[in-house]
């Protein structure tokens, strides 16, 4: 089993969890192929983390299964936008931690 962790990536954890649930339990090669054609920003980020997890264990994508793909909430960047009459409104820019674990197909 091998894993990869990407911390403080600028993607909303709620949106990234939708993609993470799609690939969990899939073969890594099939997951990478399906993520390539998804239009989401999170899909590109998660595919890079999956490729990193496969490379960390010196595996080939055909022989491993994604056992866990977890997206956790990280720090939120707070920004302000000027509004009418000298006021300001707050803009929240969420970040996320993405953890992917892969294991050999026989082990999973």
Phi and psi restraints in degrees (range 20) as a CNS / XPLOR table:
assign (resid 1 and name C) (resid 2 and name N)
       (resid 2 and name CA) (resid 2 and name C) 1.0 -136.8 20.0 2
assign (resid 2 and name N) (resid 2 and name CA)
       (resid 2 and name C) (resid 3 and name N) 1.0 161.8 20.0 2
assign (resid 2 and name C) (resid 3 and name N)
       (resid 3 and name CA) (resid 3 and name C) 1.0 -143.7 20.0 2
assign (resid 3 and name N) (resid 3 and name CA)
       (resid 3 and name C) (resid 4 and name N) 1.0 161.2 20.0 2
assign (resid 3 and name C) (resid 4 and name N)
       (resid 4 and name CA) (resid 4 and name C) 1.0 -140.3 20.0 2
assign (resid 4 and name N) (resid 4 and name CA)
       (resid 4 and name C) (resid 5 and name N) 1.0 141.6 20.0 2
assign (resid 4 and name C) (resid 5 and name N)
       (resid 5 and name CA) (resid 5 and name C) 1.0 -130.0 20.0 2
assign (resid 5 and name N) (resid 5 and name CA)
       (resid 5 and name C) (resid 6 and name N) 1.0 126.2 20.0 2
assign (resid 5 and name C) (resid 6 and name N)
       (resid 6 and name CA) (resid 6 and name C) 1.0 -114.3 20.0 2
assign (resid 6 and name N) (resid 6 and name CA)
       (resid 6 and name C) (resid 7 and name N) 1.0 121.5 20.0 2
assign (resid 6 and name C) (resid 7 and name N)
       (resid 7 and name CA) (resid 7 and name C) 1.0 -109.2 20.0 2
assign (resid 7 and name N) (resid 7 and name CA)
       (resid 7 and name C) (resid 8 and name N) 1.0 148.6 20.0 2
assign (resid 7 and name C) (resid 8 and name N)
       (resid 8 and name CA) (resid 8 and name C) 1.0 55.7 20.0 2
assign (resid 8 and name N) (resid 8 and name CA)
       (resid 8 and name C) (resid 9 and name N) 1.0 44.2 20.0 2
assign (resid 8 and name C) (resid 9 and name N)
       (resid 9 and name CA) (resid 9 and name C) 1.0 -85.5 20.0 2
assign (resid 9 and name N) (resid 9 and name CA)
       (resid 9 and name C) (resid 10 and name N) 1.0 143.3 20.0 2
assign (resid 9 and name C) (resid 10 and name N)
       (resid 10 and name CA) (resid 10 and name C) 1.0 -84.2 20.0 2
assign (resid 10 and name N) (resid 10 and name CA)
       (resid 10 and name C) (resid 11 and name N) 1.0 72.1 20.0 2
assign (resid 10 and name C) (resid 11 and name N)
       (resid 11 and name CA) (resid 11 and name C) 1.0 -143.9 20.0 2
assign (resid 11 and name N) (resid 11 and name CA)
       (resid 11 and name C) (resid 12 and name N) 1.0 145.8 20.0 2
assign (resid 11 and name C) (resid 12 and name N)
       (resid 12 and name CA) (resid 12 and name C) 1.0 -69.0 20.0 2
assign (resid 12 and name N) (resid 12 and name CA)
       (resid 12 and name C) (resid 13 and name N) 1.0 130.7 20.0 2
assign (resid 12 and name C) (resid 13 and name N)
       (resid 13 and name CA) (resid 13 and name C) 1.0 -63.4 20.0 2
assign (resid 13 and name N) (resid 13 and name CA)
       (resid 13 and name C) (resid 14 and name N) 1.0 -32.5 20.0 2
assign (resid 13 and name C) (resid 14 and name N)
       (resid 14 and name CA) (resid 14 and name C) 1.0 -64.6 20.0 2
assign (resid 14 and name N) (resid 14 and name CA)
       (resid 14 and name C) (resid 15 and name N) 1.0 -42.1 20.0 2
assign (resid 14 and name C) (resid 15 and name N)
       (resid 15 and name CA) (resid 15 and name C) 1.0 -72.4 20.0 2
assign (resid 15 and name N) (resid 15 and name CA)
       (resid 15 and name C) (resid 16 and name N) 1.0 -34.9 20.0 2
assign (resid 15 and name C) (resid 16 and name N)
       (resid 16 and name CA) (resid 16 and name C) 1.0 -72.2 20.0 2
assign (resid 16 and name N) (resid 16 and name CA)
       (resid 16 and name C) (resid 17 and name N) 1.0 -30.8 20.0 2
assign (resid 16 and name C) (resid 17 and name N)
       (resid 17 and name CA) (resid 17 and name C) 1.0 -65.1 20.0 2
assign (resid 17 and name N) (resid 17 and name CA)
       (resid 17 and name C) (resid 18 and name N) 1.0 -31.9 20.0 2
assign (resid 17 and name C) (resid 18 and name N)
       (resid 18 and name CA) (resid 18 and name C) 1.0 -61.2 20.0 2
assign (resid 18 and name N) (resid 18 and name CA)
       (resid 18 and name C) (resid 19 and name N) 1.0 -40.5 20.0 2
assign (resid 18 and name C) (resid 19 and name N)
       (resid 19 and name CA) (resid 19 and name C) 1.0 -74.1 20.0 2
assign (resid 19 and name N) (resid 19 and name CA)
       (resid 19 and name C) (resid 20 and name N) 1.0 -38.5 20.0 2
assign (resid 19 and name C) (resid 20 and name N)
       (resid 20 and name CA) (resid 20 and name C) 1.0 -63.4 20.0 2
assign (resid 20 and name N) (resid 20 and name CA)
       (resid 20 and name C) (resid 21 and name N) 1.0 -37.3 20.0 2
assign (resid 20 and name C) (resid 21 and name N)
       (resid 21 and name CA) (resid 21 and name C) 1.0 -67.2 20.0 2
assign (resid 21 and name N) (resid 21 and name CA)
       (resid 21 and name C) (resid 22 and name N) 1.0 -29.8 20.0 2
assign (resid 21 and name C) (resid 22 and name N)
       (resid 22 and name CA) (resid 22 and name C) 1.0 -66.0 20.0 2
assign (resid 22 and name N) (resid 22 and name CA)
       (resid 22 and name C) (resid 23 and name N) 1.0 -39.6 20.0 2
assign (resid 22 and name C) (resid 23 and name N)
       (resid 23 and name CA) (resid 23 and name C) 1.0 -93.5 20.0 2
assign (resid 23 and name N) (resid 23 and name CA)
       (resid 23 and name C) (resid 24 and name N) 1.0 -11.4 20.0 2
assign (resid 23 and name C) (resid 24 and name N)
       (resid 24 and name CA) (resid 24 and name C) 1.0 -63.9 20.0 2
assign (resid 24 and name N) (resid 24 and name CA)
       (resid 24 and name C) (resid 25 and name N) 1.0 129.2 20.0 2
assign (resid 24 and name C) (resid 25 and name N)
       (resid 25 and name CA) (resid 25 and name C) 1.0 87.7 20.0 2
assign (resid 25 and name N) (resid 25 and name CA)
       (resid 25 and name C) (resid 26 and name N) 1.0 -4.1 20.0 2
assign (resid 25 and name C) (resid 26 and name N)
       (resid 26 and name CA) (resid 26 and name C) 1.0 -83.5 20.0 2
assign (resid 26 and name N) (resid 26 and name CA)
       (resid 26 and name C) (resid 27 and name N) 1.0 160.9 20.0 2
assign (resid 26 and name C) (resid 27 and name N)
       (resid 27 and name CA) (resid 27 and name C) 1.0 -66.7 20.0 2
assign (resid 27 and name N) (resid 27 and name CA)
       (resid 27 and name C) (resid 28 and name N) 1.0 140.8 20.0 2
assign (resid 27 and name C) (resid 28 and name N)
       (resid 28 and name CA) (resid 28 and name C) 1.0 -63.0 20.0 2
assign (resid 28 and name N) (resid 28 and name CA)
       (resid 28 and name C) (resid 29 and name N) 1.0 -38.6 20.0 2
assign (resid 28 and name C) (resid 29 and name N)
       (resid 29 and name CA) (resid 29 and name C) 1.0 -65.6 20.0 2
assign (resid 29 and name N) (resid 29 and name CA)
       (resid 29 and name C) (resid 30 and name N) 1.0 -43.1 20.0 2
assign (resid 29 and name C) (resid 30 and name N)
       (resid 30 and name CA) (resid 30 and name C) 1.0 -66.4 20.0 2
assign (resid 30 and name N) (resid 30 and name CA)
       (resid 30 and name C) (resid 31 and name N) 1.0 -38.7 20.0 2
assign (resid 30 and name C) (resid 31 and name N)
       (resid 31 and name CA) (resid 31 and name C) 1.0 -65.3 20.0 2
assign (resid 31 and name N) (resid 31 and name CA)
       (resid 31 and name C) (resid 32 and name N) 1.0 -43.9 20.0 2
assign (resid 31 and name C) (resid 32 and name N)
       (resid 32 and name CA) (resid 32 and name C) 1.0 -63.9 20.0 2
assign (resid 32 and name N) (resid 32 and name CA)
       (resid 32 and name C) (resid 33 and name N) 1.0 -37.4 20.0 2
assign (resid 32 and name C) (resid 33 and name N)
       (resid 33 and name CA) (resid 33 and name C) 1.0 -68.4 20.0 2
assign (resid 33 and name N) (resid 33 and name CA)
       (resid 33 and name C) (resid 34 and name N) 1.0 -39.3 20.0 2
assign (resid 33 and name C) (resid 34 and name N)
       (resid 34 and name CA) (resid 34 and name C) 1.0 -74.3 20.0 2
assign (resid 34 and name N) (resid 34 and name CA)
       (resid 34 and name C) (resid 35 and name N) 1.0 -34.4 20.0 2
assign (resid 34 and name C) (resid 35 and name N)
       (resid 35 and name CA) (resid 35 and name C) 1.0 -68.8 20.0 2
assign (resid 35 and name N) (resid 35 and name CA)
       (resid 35 and name C) (resid 36 and name N) 1.0 -26.3 20.0 2
assign (resid 35 and name C) (resid 36 and name N)
       (resid 36 and name CA) (resid 36 and name C) 1.0 -62.6 20.0 2
assign (resid 36 and name N) (resid 36 and name CA)
       (resid 36 and name C) (resid 37 and name N) 1.0 -30.5 20.0 2
assign (resid 36 and name C) (resid 37 and name N)
       (resid 37 and name CA) (resid 37 and name C) 1.0 -102.7 20.0 2
assign (resid 37 and name N) (resid 37 and name CA)
       (resid 37 and name C) (resid 38 and name N) 1.0 6.5 20.0 2
assign (resid 37 and name C) (resid 38 and name N)
       (resid 38 and name CA) (resid 38 and name C) 1.0 -84.3 20.0 2
assign (resid 38 and name N) (resid 38 and name CA)
       (resid 38 and name C) (resid 39 and name N) 1.0 138.7 20.0 2
assign (resid 38 and name C) (resid 39 and name N)
       (resid 39 and name CA) (resid 39 and name C) 1.0 -81.9 20.0 2
assign (resid 39 and name N) (resid 39 and name CA)
       (resid 39 and name C) (resid 40 and name N) 1.0 -0.6 20.0 2
assign (resid 39 and name C) (resid 40 and name N)
       (resid 40 and name CA) (resid 40 and name C) 1.0 -81.0 20.0 2
assign (resid 40 and name N) (resid 40 and name CA)
       (resid 40 and name C) (resid 41 and name N) 1.0 150.4 20.0 2
assign (resid 40 and name C) (resid 41 and name N)
       (resid 41 and name CA) (resid 41 and name C) 1.0 -65.5 20.0 2
assign (resid 41 and name N) (resid 41 and name CA)
       (resid 41 and name C) (resid 42 and name N) 1.0 -38.8 20.0 2
assign (resid 41 and name C) (resid 42 and name N)
       (resid 42 and name CA) (resid 42 and name C) 1.0 -64.7 20.0 2
assign (resid 42 and name N) (resid 42 and name CA)
       (resid 42 and name C) (resid 43 and name N) 1.0 -30.0 20.0 2
assign (resid 42 and name C) (resid 43 and name N)
       (resid 43 and name CA) (resid 43 and name C) 1.0 -64.6 20.0 2
assign (resid 43 and name N) (resid 43 and name CA)
       (resid 43 and name C) (resid 44 and name N) 1.0 -41.2 20.0 2
assign (resid 43 and name C) (resid 44 and name N)
       (resid 44 and name CA) (resid 44 and name C) 1.0 -66.2 20.0 2
assign (resid 44 and name N) (resid 44 and name CA)
       (resid 44 and name C) (resid 45 and name N) 1.0 -40.6 20.0 2
assign (resid 44 and name C) (resid 45 and name N)
       (resid 45 and name CA) (resid 45 and name C) 1.0 -67.3 20.0 2
assign (resid 45 and name N) (resid 45 and name CA)
       (resid 45 and name C) (resid 46 and name N) 1.0 -45.3 20.0 2
assign (resid 45 and name C) (resid 46 and name N)
       (resid 46 and name CA) (resid 46 and name C) 1.0 -66.5 20.0 2
assign (resid 46 and name N) (resid 46 and name CA)
       (resid 46 and name C) (resid 47 and name N) 1.0 -34.6 20.0 2
assign (resid 46 and name C) (resid 47 and name N)
       (resid 47 and name CA) (resid 47 and name C) 1.0 -65.4 20.0 2
assign (resid 47 and name N) (resid 47 and name CA)
       (resid 47 and name C) (resid 48 and name N) 1.0 -35.2 20.0 2
assign (resid 47 and name C) (resid 48 and name N)
       (resid 48 and name CA) (resid 48 and name C) 1.0 -68.3 20.0 2
assign (resid 48 and name N) (resid 48 and name CA)
       (resid 48 and name C) (resid 49 and name N) 1.0 -36.2 20.0 2
assign (resid 48 and name C) (resid 49 and name N)
       (resid 49 and name CA) (resid 49 and name C) 1.0 -70.1 20.0 2
assign (resid 49 and name N) (resid 49 and name CA)
       (resid 49 and name C) (resid 50 and name N) 1.0 -38.0 20.0 2
assign (resid 49 and name C) (resid 50 and name N)
       (resid 50 and name CA) (resid 50 and name C) 1.0 -63.1 20.0 2
assign (resid 50 and name N) (resid 50 and name CA)
       (resid 50 and name C) (resid 51 and name N) 1.0 -44.6 20.0 2
assign (resid 50 and name C) (resid 51 and name N)
       (resid 51 and name CA) (resid 51 and name C) 1.0 -62.2 20.0 2
assign (resid 51 and name N) (resid 51 and name CA)
       (resid 51 and name C) (resid 52 and name N) 1.0 -36.5 20.0 2
assign (resid 51 and name C) (resid 52 and name N)
       (resid 52 and name CA) (resid 52 and name C) 1.0 -68.3 20.0 2
assign (resid 52 and name N) (resid 52 and name CA)
       (resid 52 and name C) (resid 53 and name N) 1.0 -41.2 20.0 2
assign (resid 52 and name C) (resid 53 and name N)
       (resid 53 and name CA) (resid 53 and name C) 1.0 -64.3 20.0 2
assign (resid 53 and name N) (resid 53 and name CA)
       (resid 53 and name C) (resid 54 and name N) 1.0 -38.6 20.0 2
assign (resid 53 and name C) (resid 54 and name N)
       (resid 54 and name CA) (resid 54 and name C) 1.0 -66.0 20.0 2
assign (resid 54 and name N) (resid 54 and name CA)
       (resid 54 and name C) (resid 55 and name N) 1.0 -42.5 20.0 2
assign (resid 54 and name C) (resid 55 and name N)
       (resid 55 and name CA) (resid 55 and name C) 1.0 -69.7 20.0 2
assign (resid 55 and name N) (resid 55 and name CA)
       (resid 55 and name C) (resid 56 and name N) 1.0 -32.5 20.0 2
assign (resid 55 and name C) (resid 56 and name N)
       (resid 56 and name CA) (resid 56 and name C) 1.0 -63.1 20.0 2
assign (resid 56 and name N) (resid 56 and name CA)
       (resid 56 and name C) (resid 57 and name N) 1.0 -29.8 20.0 2
assign (resid 56 and name C) (resid 57 and name N)
       (resid 57 and name CA) (resid 57 and name C) 1.0 -96.7 20.0 2
assign (resid 57 and name N) (resid 57 and name CA)
       (resid 57 and name C) (resid 58 and name N) 1.0 6.5 20.0 2
assign (resid 57 and name C) (resid 58 and name N)
       (resid 58 and name CA) (resid 58 and name C) 1.0 54.6 20.0 2
assign (resid 58 and name N) (resid 58 and name CA)
       (resid 58 and name C) (resid 59 and name N) 1.0 42.7 20.0 2
assign (resid 58 and name C) (resid 59 and name N)
       (resid 59 and name CA) (resid 59 and name C) 1.0 -104.0 20.0 2
assign (resid 59 and name N) (resid 59 and name CA)
       (resid 59 and name C) (resid 60 and name N) 1.0 170.3 20.0 2
assign (resid 59 and name C) (resid 60 and name N)
       (resid 60 and name CA) (resid 60 and name C) 1.0 -102.3 20.0 2
assign (resid 60 and name N) (resid 60 and name CA)
       (resid 60 and name C) (resid 61 and name N) 1.0 146.9 20.0 2
assign (resid 60 and name C) (resid 61 and name N)
       (resid 61 and name CA) (resid 61 and name C) 1.0 -60.7 20.0 2
assign (resid 61 and name N) (resid 61 and name CA)
       (resid 61 and name C) (resid 62 and name N) 1.0 -25.2 20.0 2
assign (resid 61 and name C) (resid 62 and name N)
       (resid 62 and name CA) (resid 62 and name C) 1.0 -71.5 20.0 2
assign (resid 62 and name N) (resid 62 and name CA)
       (resid 62 and name C) (resid 63 and name N) 1.0 -26.4 20.0 2
assign (resid 62 and name C) (resid 63 and name N)
       (resid 63 and name CA) (resid 63 and name C) 1.0 -98.7 20.0 2
assign (resid 63 and name N) (resid 63 and name CA)
       (resid 63 and name C) (resid 64 and name N) 1.0 1.6 20.0 2
assign (resid 63 and name C) (resid 64 and name N)
       (resid 64 and name CA) (resid 64 and name C) 1.0 -121.3 20.0 2
assign (resid 64 and name N) (resid 64 and name CA)
       (resid 64 and name C) (resid 65 and name N) 1.0 157.6 20.0 2
assign (resid 64 and name C) (resid 65 and name N)
       (resid 65 and name CA) (resid 65 and name C) 1.0 -121.3 20.0 2
assign (resid 65 and name N) (resid 65 and name CA)
       (resid 65 and name C) (resid 66 and name N) 1.0 142.8 20.0 2
assign (resid 65 and name C) (resid 66 and name N)
       (resid 66 and name CA) (resid 66 and name C) 1.0 -79.7 20.0 2
assign (resid 66 and name N) (resid 66 and name CA)
       (resid 66 and name C) (resid 67 and name N) 1.0 107.2 20.0 2
assign (resid 66 and name C) (resid 67 and name N)
       (resid 67 and name CA) (resid 67 and name C) 1.0 -81.9 20.0 2
assign (resid 67 and name N) (resid 67 and name CA)
       (resid 67 and name C) (resid 68 and name N) 1.0 -34.8 20.0 2
assign (resid 67 and name C) (resid 68 and name N)
       (resid 68 and name CA) (resid 68 and name C) 1.0 -146.9 20.0 2
assign (resid 68 and name N) (resid 68 and name CA)
       (resid 68 and name C) (resid 69 and name N) 1.0 133.5 20.0 2
assign (resid 68 and name C) (resid 69 and name N)
       (resid 69 and name CA) (resid 69 and name C) 1.0 -134.8 20.0 2
assign (resid 69 and name N) (resid 69 and name CA)
       (resid 69 and name C) (resid 70 and name N) 1.0 104.7 20.0 2
assign (resid 69 and name C) (resid 70 and name N)
       (resid 70 and name CA) (resid 70 and name C) 1.0 -118.5 20.0 2
assign (resid 70 and name N) (resid 70 and name CA)
       (resid 70 and name C) (resid 71 and name N) 1.0 138.3 20.0 2
assign (resid 70 and name C) (resid 71 and name N)
       (resid 71 and name CA) (resid 71 and name C) 1.0 -121.6 20.0 2
assign (resid 71 and name N) (resid 71 and name CA)
       (resid 71 and name C) (resid 72 and name N) 1.0 117.8 20.0 2
assign (resid 71 and name C) (resid 72 and name N)
       (resid 72 and name CA) (resid 72 and name C) 1.0 -109.8 20.0 2
assign (resid 72 and name N) (resid 72 and name CA)
       (resid 72 and name C) (resid 73 and name N) 1.0 153.3 20.0 2
assign (resid 72 and name C) (resid 73 and name N)
       (resid 73 and name CA) (resid 73 and name C) 1.0 -75.7 20.0 2
assign (resid 73 and name N) (resid 73 and name CA)
       (resid 73 and name C) (resid 74 and name N) 1.0 138.2 20.0 2
assign (resid 73 and name C) (resid 74 and name N)
       (resid 74 and name CA) (resid 74 and name C) 1.0 -116.6 20.0 2
assign (resid 74 and name N) (resid 74 and name CA)
       (resid 74 and name C) (resid 75 and name N) 1.0 -162.8 20.0 2
assign (resid 74 and name C) (resid 75 and name N)
       (resid 75 and name CA) (resid 75 and name C) 1.0 -64.2 20.0 2
assign (resid 75 and name N) (resid 75 and name CA)
       (resid 75 and name C) (resid 76 and name N) 1.0 152.2 20.0 2
assign (resid 75 and name C) (resid 76 and name N)
       (resid 76 and name CA) (resid 76 and name C) 1.0 -110.0 20.0 2
assign (resid 76 and name N) (resid 76 and name CA)
       (resid 76 and name C) (resid 77 and name N) 1.0 124.3 20.0 2
assign (resid 76 and name C) (resid 77 and name N)
       (resid 77 and name CA) (resid 77 and name C) 1.0 -79.7 20.0 2
assign (resid 77 and name N) (resid 77 and name CA)
       (resid 77 and name C) (resid 78 and name N) 1.0 131.2 20.0 2
assign (resid 77 and name C) (resid 78 and name N)
       (resid 78 and name CA) (resid 78 and name C) 1.0 -107.6 20.0 2
assign (resid 78 and name N) (resid 78 and name CA)
       (resid 78 and name C) (resid 79 and name N) 1.0 124.9 20.0 2
assign (resid 78 and name C) (resid 79 and name N)
       (resid 79 and name CA) (resid 79 and name C) 1.0 -125.8 20.0 2
assign (resid 79 and name N) (resid 79 and name CA)
       (resid 79 and name C) (resid 80 and name N) 1.0 163.1 20.0 2
assign (resid 79 and name C) (resid 80 and name N)
       (resid 80 and name CA) (resid 80 and name C) 1.0 -125.0 20.0 2
assign (resid 80 and name N) (resid 80 and name CA)
       (resid 80 and name C) (resid 81 and name N) 1.0 143.3 20.0 2
assign (resid 80 and name C) (resid 81 and name N)
       (resid 81 and name CA) (resid 81 and name C) 1.0 -117.7 20.0 2
assign (resid 81 and name N) (resid 81 and name CA)
       (resid 81 and name C) (resid 82 and name N) 1.0 128.1 20.0 2
assign (resid 81 and name C) (resid 82 and name N)
       (resid 82 and name CA) (resid 82 and name C) 1.0 -65.7 20.0 2
assign (resid 82 and name N) (resid 82 and name CA)
       (resid 82 and name C) (resid 83 and name N) 1.0 139.2 20.0 2
assign (resid 82 and name C) (resid 83 and name N)
       (resid 83 and name CA) (resid 83 and name C) 1.0 -125.2 20.0 2
assign (resid 83 and name N) (resid 83 and name CA)
       (resid 83 and name C) (resid 84 and name N) 1.0 -172.3 20.0 2
assign (resid 83 and name C) (resid 84 and name N)
       (resid 84 and name CA) (resid 84 and name C) 1.0 -66.8 20.0 2
assign (resid 84 and name N) (resid 84 and name CA)
       (resid 84 and name C) (resid 85 and name N) 1.0 151.1 20.0 2
assign (resid 84 and name C) (resid 85 and name N)
       (resid 85 and name CA) (resid 85 and name C) 1.0 59.2 20.0 2
assign (resid 85 and name N) (resid 85 and name CA)
       (resid 85 and name C) (resid 86 and name N) 1.0 36.0 20.0 2
assign (resid 85 and name C) (resid 86 and name N)
       (resid 86 and name CA) (resid 86 and name C) 1.0 76.6 20.0 2
assign (resid 86 and name N) (resid 86 and name CA)
       (resid 86 and name C) (resid 87 and name N) 1.0 11.6 20.0 2
assign (resid 86 and name C) (resid 87 and name N)
       (resid 87 and name CA) (resid 87 and name C) 1.0 -95.0 20.0 2
assign (resid 87 and name N) (resid 87 and name CA)
       (resid 87 and name C) (resid 88 and name N) 1.0 177.8 20.0 2
assign (resid 87 and name C) (resid 88 and name N)
       (resid 88 and name CA) (resid 88 and name C) 1.0 -143.2 20.0 2
assign (resid 88 and name N) (resid 88 and name CA)
       (resid 88 and name C) (resid 89 and name N) 1.0 150.0 20.0 2
assign (resid 88 and name C) (resid 89 and name N)
       (resid 89 and name CA) (resid 89 and name C) 1.0 -117.4 20.0 2
assign (resid 89 and name N) (resid 89 and name CA)
       (resid 89 and name C) (resid 90 and name N) 1.0 149.8 20.0 2
assign (resid 89 and name C) (resid 90 and name N)
       (resid 90 and name CA) (resid 90 and name C) 1.0 -87.9 20.0 2
assign (resid 90 and name N) (resid 90 and name CA)
       (resid 90 and name C) (resid 91 and name N) 1.0 139.6 20.0 2
assign (resid 90 and name C) (resid 91 and name N)
       (resid 91 and name CA) (resid 91 and name C) 1.0 -116.8 20.0 2
assign (resid 91 and name N) (resid 91 and name CA)
       (resid 91 and name C) (resid 92 and name N) 1.0 127.6 20.0 2
assign (resid 91 and name C) (resid 92 and name N)
       (resid 92 and name CA) (resid 92 and name C) 1.0 -103.8 20.0 2
assign (resid 92 and name N) (resid 92 and name CA)
       (resid 92 and name C) (resid 93 and name N) 1.0 124.1 20.0 2
assign (resid 92 and name C) (resid 93 and name N)
       (resid 93 and name CA) (resid 93 and name C) 1.0 -113.3 20.0 2
assign (resid 93 and name N) (resid 93 and name CA)
       (resid 93 and name C) (resid 94 and name N) 1.0 98.6 20.0 2
assign (resid 93 and name C) (resid 94 and name N)
       (resid 94 and name CA) (resid 94 and name C) 1.0 -74.7 20.0 2
assign (resid 94 and name N) (resid 94 and name CA)
       (resid 94 and name C) (resid 95 and name N) 1.0 152.3 20.0 2
assign (resid 94 and name C) (resid 95 and name N)
       (resid 95 and name CA) (resid 95 and name C) 1.0 -125.7 20.0 2
assign (resid 95 and name N) (resid 95 and name CA)
       (resid 95 and name C) (resid 96 and name N) 1.0 165.9 20.0 2
assign (resid 95 and name C) (resid 96 and name N)
       (resid 96 and name CA) (resid 96 and name C) 1.0 -142.8 20.0 2
assign (resid 96 and name N) (resid 96 and name CA)
       (resid 96 and name C) (resid 97 and name N) 1.0 155.1 20.0 2
assign (resid 96 and name C) (resid 97 and name N)
       (resid 97 and name CA) (resid 97 and name C) 1.0 -106.8 20.0 2
assign (resid 97 and name N) (resid 97 and name CA)
       (resid 97 and name C) (resid 98 and name N) 1.0 129.2 20.0 2
assign (resid 97 and name C) (resid 98 and name N)
       (resid 98 and name CA) (resid 98 and name C) 1.0 -116.2 20.0 2
assign (resid 98 and name N) (resid 98 and name CA)
       (resid 98 and name C) (resid 99 and name N) 1.0 123.0 20.0 2
assign (resid 98 and name C) (resid 99 and name N)
       (resid 99 and name CA) (resid 99 and name C) 1.0 -118.9 20.0 2
assign (resid 99 and name N) (resid 99 and name CA)
       (resid 99 and name C) (resid 100 and name N) 1.0 126.5 20.0 2
assign (resid 99 and name C) (resid 100 and name N)
       (resid 100 and name CA) (resid 100 and name C) 1.0 -124.6 20.0 2
assign (resid 100 and name N) (resid 100 and name CA)
       (resid 100 and name C) (resid 101 and name N) 1.0 130.3 20.0 2
assign (resid 100 and name C) (resid 101 and name N)
       (resid 101 and name CA) (resid 101 and name C) 1.0 -119.1 20.0 2
assign (resid 101 and name N) (resid 101 and name CA)
       (resid 101 and name C) (resid 102 and name N) 1.0 131.9 20.0 2
assign (resid 101 and name C) (resid 102 and name N)
       (resid 102 and name CA) (resid 102 and name C) 1.0 -122.9 20.0 2
assign (resid 102 and name N) (resid 102 and name CA)
       (resid 102 and name C) (resid 103 and name N) 1.0 151.4 20.0 2
assign (resid 102 and name C) (resid 103 and name N)
       (resid 103 and name CA) (resid 103 and name C) 1.0 -142.3 20.0 2
assign (resid 103 and name N) (resid 103 and name CA)
       (resid 103 and name C) (resid 104 and name N) 1.0 160.7 20.0 2
assign (resid 103 and name C) (resid 104 and name N)
       (resid 104 and name CA) (resid 104 and name C) 1.0 -58.0 20.0 2
assign (resid 104 and name N) (resid 104 and name CA)
       (resid 104 and name C) (resid 105 and name N) 1.0 150.5 20.0 2
assign (resid 104 and name C) (resid 105 and name N)
       (resid 105 and name CA) (resid 105 and name C) 1.0 -62.6 20.0 2
assign (resid 105 and name N) (resid 105 and name CA)
       (resid 105 and name C) (resid 106 and name N) 1.0 -34.8 20.0 2
assign (resid 105 and name C) (resid 106 and name N)
       (resid 106 and name CA) (resid 106 and name C) 1.0 -70.1 20.0 2
assign (resid 106 and name N) (resid 106 and name CA)
       (resid 106 and name C) (resid 107 and name N) 1.0 -36.2 20.0 2
assign (resid 106 and name C) (resid 107 and name N)
       (resid 107 and name CA) (resid 107 and name C) 1.0 -70.3 20.0 2
assign (resid 107 and name N) (resid 107 and name CA)
       (resid 107 and name C) (resid 108 and name N) 1.0 -35.5 20.0 2
